[in-house]
Amino acid sequence: MGFKSYVLRRILSGIPVFIGLSMLIFFLARVLPGDPARLALGPRASDEAVQSLRDQMGLNDPVVVQYLNYMAGLFQGDMGISLTTNRNVAADLVYFFPATFELITVGMTIAVLFGVPLGIIAGQNKDRFEDNAGRLFAFFGVSMPAFWVAILLQLLFAFYMGWLPATGRIATAPPRITGLMLVDSLIATDFAAFRSALAHLVLPAFTLALAPMADIARMTRSSFIEEFNKDYVHALETSGIPAKLIAYKYVLKSSFAATLTIIALDYGFLIGSAFLIEIVFAWPGMARYGVTAILENDINAIVGVTLVVGLVYIIANMVVDIMYGYFDPRVRYGGDE
Amino acid sequence: MGTLTSENRSEAMENRIESAKRIAYRFRQNPLSLAGLAIILGLVFIAVFAPYIARHPQDAGYMGEPAVDFANRFAEPSWEHPFGTDQAGRDILSRVIFGTRYSLVLGVFVLTFAIGIGVPVGLVAGYVGGALGTLLMRITDVFLSVPPLVLALAVAVPLQPSLRNAMIAIAIVWWPWYARLVYGEVVSVREEQFVEASRGIGASRIRIMFREILPNVLAPITVKFSLDMGYAILIGAGLGFLGLGAQPPTPEWGTMISEGRVYLPAQWWYSTFPGLAIFIAVLGFNLLGDGLRDVFDVEVK
């Protein structure tokens, strides 16, 4: 099978998962006990007020009709009105998503930049000090609650040392074009804003990076070691090619596929951690919007945020599979799984 | 197949004991797994004997509502209050000690439920297959297409925020991981000779699934259980932190961190120590799970 049709098939296979996800989220939000309208208005609202909001939100229709209406709206960029912002949820998401995207992308970049070399160093020094130190670090990285690390870093570097800002995203924002502060400040050639955006990113992005960094280091290490024990490496060694060259030119390239999977999986998980981190750092992103929606029982916003998170997750997995197929053509013939 | 002679049986028994011994030996060789086991045993001990270990059990709501002592509010860590006191003058160490109970109960409840649903689903989908199997695995895929924390948040909303509902929400999103794990294992042993043989002598599907196939899946489930205990505790604390889990003044770790955050940076100890407890507990389960993974030689993600 050609690469193109493989890519196409992989993209198409994401569609039923997304539709399934939309059903799951939608029905969970409707079927579980608790009346969204009552929750939104609070216990003291009159029954008439609740009824009229129910009518307005279409909650009195059969669930299937509600779902179909919702999906029909979704394709026209209508995700219902948020009860907290009074705007369309789709507009809110377009507004808040870039901040989260910027945060987790910078976070993942940090995780890869540190995690991959750490894994290689550990793999080259298997069972020696570097390896054991790396393992311990990896255990710590995946065991610390991210929101707690966030608080500690904030205490240390923002409150005590005063080196970095404790909360927020930027001092004075440049004109909004992409919604990504780093990009927008460069477009406006406002370097003070760029520095400010960067300074605000350091703590939350590093906090987010910790767990995937540990994961990536661990995966790089084990696939590096596995690859290093293969016959072709011994063949290269006996033909006198320096160990460093073998490590970086051959082994790294072939062992990278496994690391890629972890990167994509963790990218999805980062959105989950962002829900906690954005709260600590008052980061005005989609996750914080989602948490506010949750605390205010804003059902349309909750469904919207969850759908976007799922979509990012599905796309991340899709990208991995496609990269896999690119690096290793055998995968393209491997059937469904 | 005739009945086993007693000789055969004792031989099989000996083999089993031999392999158990080997596993125990390999486990003991790894200091990190032993450390993990020690941490977990310590946690269980603390959880069970919390009223006797904590110096101020009444501050954690033992035998009644949590006590208040405003004269002592925000006391710095000292000999009397090693972790300091909170906004109501309650001893944070005592509260952290009692918090062990909530986190362990949450983890055990979530995983018992997840295994109880996920294992049968995976067995049926993998062994029976067909349209039912495909449907079950598609549903599983959908659940796995959102990070567990986010899905748990979405489920927790319509339920009123409480520790019990947080546990239910996490359990609802957790079973698919076990379904997929078991499914993968079942598919790989389905065509093995011992299953074939069992089919040949007319064993029922149920018997084959539970007596022949399930034992092969126990090792990866055990490993995943240990790793997931840590992960479930993290997510439970995360829900508490967001205000969707246990409500104040319950001494749940995540809830305490969230309460303490308001008083930063002056009362630094308030959020710091409950977080340290989460870290140690999760570390213990990760160390143990990793050790078990090496011993059983299984790959689990």
Boltz contact constraints between the chains, C-beta under 6 A:
constraints:
  - contact:
      token1: [A, 17]
      token2: [B, 141]
      max_distance: 6.0
  - contact:
      token1: [A, 17]
      token2: [B, 145]
      max_distance: 6.0
  - contact:
      token1: [A, 20]
      token2: [B, 142]
      max_distance: 6.0
  - contact:
      token1: [A, 21]
      token2: [B, 142]
      max_distance: 6.0
  - contact:
      token1: [A, 21]
      token2: [B, 145]
      max_distance: 6.0
  - contact:
      token1: [A, 24]
      token2: [B, 142]
      max_distance: 6.0
  - contact:
      token1: [A, 28]
      token2: [B, 155]
      max_distance: 6.0
  - contact:
      token1: [A, 32]
      token2: [B, 158]
      max_distance: 6.0
  - contact:
      token1: [A, 34]
      token2: [B, 158]
      max_distance: 6.0
  - contact:
      token1: [A, 139]
      token2: [B, 286]
      max_distance: 6.0
  - contact:
      token1: [A, 143]
      token2: [B, 279]
      max_distance: 6.0
  - contact:
      token1: [A, 143]
      token2: [B, 282]
      max_distance: 6.0
  - contact:
      token1: [A, 143]
      token2: [B, 283]
      max_distance: 6.0
  - contact:
      token1: [A, 143]
      token2: [B, 286]
      max_distance: 6.0
  - contact:
      token1: [A, 144]
      token2: [B, 279]
      max_distance: 6.0
  - contact:
      token1: [A, 145]
      token2: [B, 234]
      max_distance: 6.0
  - contact:
      token1: [A, 145]
      token2: [B, 237]
      max_distance: 6.0
  - contact:
      token1: [A, 145]
      token2: [B, 278]
      max_distance: 6.0
  - contact:
      token1: [A, 147]
      token2: [B, 241]
      max_distance: 6.0
  - contact:
      token1: [A, 148]
      token2: [B, 275]
      max_distance: 6.0
  - contact:
      token1: [A, 151]
      token2: [B, 271]
      max_distance: 6.0
  - contact:
      token1: [A, 155]
      token2: [B, 265]
      max_distance: 6.0
  - contact:
      token1: [A, 155]
      token2: [B, 268]
      max_distance: 6.0
  - contact:
      token1: [A, 159]
      token2: [B, 265]
      max_distance: 6.0
  - contact:
      token1: [A, 268]
      token2: [B, 147]
      max_distance: 6.0
  - contact:
      token1: [A, 269]
      token2: [B, 147]
      max_distance: 6.0
  - contact:
      token1: [A, 272]
      token2: [B, 147]
      max_distance: 6.0
  - contact:
      token1: [A, 272]
      token2: [B, 149]
      max_distance: 6.0
  - contact:
      token1: [A, 272]
      token2: [B, 150]
      max_distance: 6.0
  - contact:
      token1: [A, 276]
      token2: [B, 238]
      max_distance: 6.0
  - contact:
      token1: [A, 291]
      token2: [B, 242]
      max_distance: 6.0
  - contact:
      token1: [A, 294]
      token2: [B, 153]
      max_distance: 6.0
  - contact:
      token1: [A, 294]
      token2: [B, 157]
      max_distance: 6.0
  - contact:
      token1: [A, 302]
      token2: [B, 154]
      max_distance: 6.0
  - contact:
      token1: [A, 302]
      token2: [B, 157]
      max_distance: 6.0
  - contact:
      token1: [A, 306]
      token2: [B, 150]
      max_distance: 6.0
  - contact:
      token1: [A, 306]
      token2: [B, 154]
      max_distance: 6.0
  - contact:
      token1: [A, 309]
      token2: [B, 146]
      max_distance: 6.0
  - contact:
      token1: [A, 309]
      token2: [B, 150]
      max_distance: 6.0
  - contact:
      token1: [A, 310]
      token2: [B, 145]
      max_distance: 6.0
  - contact:
      token1: [A, 310]
      token2: [B, 146]
      max_distance: 6.0
  - contact:
      token1: [A, 313]
      token2: [B, 145]
      max_distance: 6.0
  - contact:
      token1: [A, 314]
      token2: [B, 145]
      max_distance: 6.0
